[in-house]
Amino acid sequence: MRTMGLDLGEKTIGVAVSDLLGLTAQGLKVIKRQGQDELEELAQIIKDYEVSTIVIGLPKNMNNTLGPRAIISQEFAEVLKKRFPDLKIVLQDERLTTAEIQRQLISADISRNKRKKVVDKMAAMLILQTYLDKNKM
């Protein structure tokens, strides 16, 4: 069974999955947010990759409080719990992950247009890798 990581944005969801051993995260895709369509696409990924756990990035404020984006992540986690009751749903602190990914891409001299296409997927990968590293057996 694999673990799936999600970077929840206003317009897109970055998706990453773990390897079968749960050691490394690989960026998978970016899903356009379109209501029920996004849940159907996630359901297909869960089936195809035999996902048992979903890790959702929780964008806390720097002072550890929850702002509007974090509340949206919590609400999305509740939707997933109802839709996929057999799966473990986890919220993972993701402070500054997108900023870190942007910094890495800029230092690698990746154009702004190319960065926009991969940043959500890479942020999901970083969220998932952080979770995997914290929960090594």
C-alpha positions as CSV (number, residue, x, y, z in Angstrom):
1,M,0.0,0.0,0.0
2,R,1.2,3.5,-0.8
3,T,0.8,6.9,0.7
4,M,-0.5,9.9,-1.3
5,G,0.4,13.5,-0.7
6,L,-1.7,16.5,-1.7
7,D,-0.9,20.1,-1.9
8,L,-4.3,21.8,-2.0
9,G,-4.5,25.1,-3.8
10,E,-7.4,27.3,-4.9
11,K,-7.2,26.2,-8.5
12,T,-5.2,23.0,-8.5
13,I,-4.2,20.0,-6.3
14,G,-0.6,18.8,-6.5
15,V,-0.4,15.0,-6.2
16,A,2.5,12.8,-5.1
17,V,2.7,9.1,-4.2
18,S,5.2,7.1,-2.2
19,D,7.1,4.1,-3.5
20,L,5.9,0.7,-2.4
21,L,8.2,0.7,0.6
22,G,7.1,4.1,1.8
23,L,10.6,5.6,1.6
24,T,10.4,8.1,-1.1
25,A,7.8,10.5,-2.6
26,Q,7.4,10.9,-6.4
27,G,5.5,13.8,-7.9
28,L,2.6,12.4,-9.9
29,K,0.4,15.2,-11.4
30,V,-1.6,18.4,-10.9
31,I,-5.4,18.1,-10.9
32,K,-7.5,21.1,-11.9
33,R,-10.0,21.8,-9.1
34,Q,-13.5,21.3,-10.5
35,G,-15.8,20.1,-7.8
36,Q,-16.7,16.4,-8.0
37,D,-14.3,15.8,-10.9
38,E,-11.3,16.3,-8.6
39,L,-12.7,13.6,-6.2
40,E,-13.3,11.2,-9.1
41,E,-9.7,11.8,-10.3
42,L,-8.4,11.2,-6.8
43,A,-10.5,8.0,-6.5
44,Q,-8.9,6.7,-9.7
45,I,-5.4,7.4,-8.3
46,I,-6.2,5.8,-5.0
47,K,-7.4,2.7,-6.9
48,D,-4.5,2.6,-9.4
49,Y,-1.8,3.1,-6.8
50,E,-3.5,1.1,-4.0
51,V,-3.3,4.1,-1.6
52,S,-4.0,3.5,2.1
53,T,-3.1,6.9,3.5
54,I,-3.6,10.4,2.2
55,V,-1.4,13.3,3.6
56,I,-2.8,16.8,3.0
57,G,-0.7,19.8,3.5
58,L,-1.8,22.1,6.3
59,P,-0.6,25.6,5.6
60,K,-0.3,27.0,9.2
61,N,0.7,30.5,9.9
62,M,4.3,31.1,11.1
63,N,2.9,31.6,14.7
64,N,1.3,28.2,14.5
65,T,-2.3,29.5,14.1
66,L,-4.7,28.4,11.4
67,G,-5.6,30.8,8.7
68,P,-8.3,30.6,6.0
69,R,-6.2,28.3,3.7
70,A,-5.6,25.9,6.6
71,I,-9.3,25.8,7.4
72,I,-10.0,24.9,3.8
73,S,-7.5,22.1,4.0
74,Q,-9.2,20.8,7.2
75,E,-12.6,20.9,5.4
76,F,-11.2,19.1,2.4
77,A,-9.8,16.4,4.8
78,E,-13.4,15.9,6.1
79,V,-14.7,15.6,2.6
80,L,-12.1,12.9,1.9
81,K,-12.9,11.1,5.2
82,K,-16.5,10.8,4.1
83,R,-15.7,9.8,0.6
84,F,-13.0,7.3,1.5
85,P,-13.8,6.0,5.0
86,D,-11.4,3.1,4.8
87,L,-8.4,5.4,4.2
88,K,-6.2,7.1,6.9
89,I,-6.4,10.9,6.3
90,V,-3.5,13.0,7.8
91,L,-2.9,16.7,7.9
92,Q,0.8,17.6,7.6
93,D,2.3,21.0,8.5
94,E,3.5,22.5,5.3
95,R,4.7,26.0,6.3
96,L,6.9,27.5,3.5
97,T,6.9,24.4,1.3
98,T,5.8,26.3,-1.8
99,A,8.4,29.0,-1.0
100,E,11.1,26.3,-0.7
101,I,10.2,24.7,-4.0
102,Q,10.1,28.1,-5.7
103,R,13.6,28.9,-4.3
104,Q,15.0,25.5,-5.5
105,L,13.5,26.0,-9.0
106,I,14.8,29.5,-9.3
107,S,18.3,28.4,-8.2
108,A,18.1,25.7,-10.9
109,D,17.4,28.5,-13.4
110,I,13.9,27.1,-14.3
111,S,11.8,29.7,-16.1
112,R,8.7,31.2,-14.4
113,N,6.4,29.5,-16.9
114,K,7.9,26.0,-16.3
115,R,7.9,26.6,-12.5
116,K,4.1,27.3,-12.6
117,K,3.6,23.9,-14.2
118,V,5.5,21.9,-11.6
119,V,5.4,23.8,-8.3
120,D,2.2,22.2,-7.0
121,K,3.3,18.7,-7.8
122,M,6.7,19.3,-6.2
123,A,5.1,20.8,-3.1
124,A,3.0,17.7,-2.8
125,M,6.1,15.7,-3.0
126,L,7.8,17.7,-0.3
127,I,4.8,17.4,2.0
128,L,4.7,13.6,1.5
129,Q,8.4,13.2,1.9
130,T,8.3,15.1,5.2
131,Y,5.5,12.8,6.4
132,L,7.4,9.7,5.3
133,D,10.6,10.8,7.0
134,K,8.8,11.5,10.3
135,N,7.0,8.2,10.2
136,K,9.8,5.8,9.2
137,M,9.3,2.4,10.8
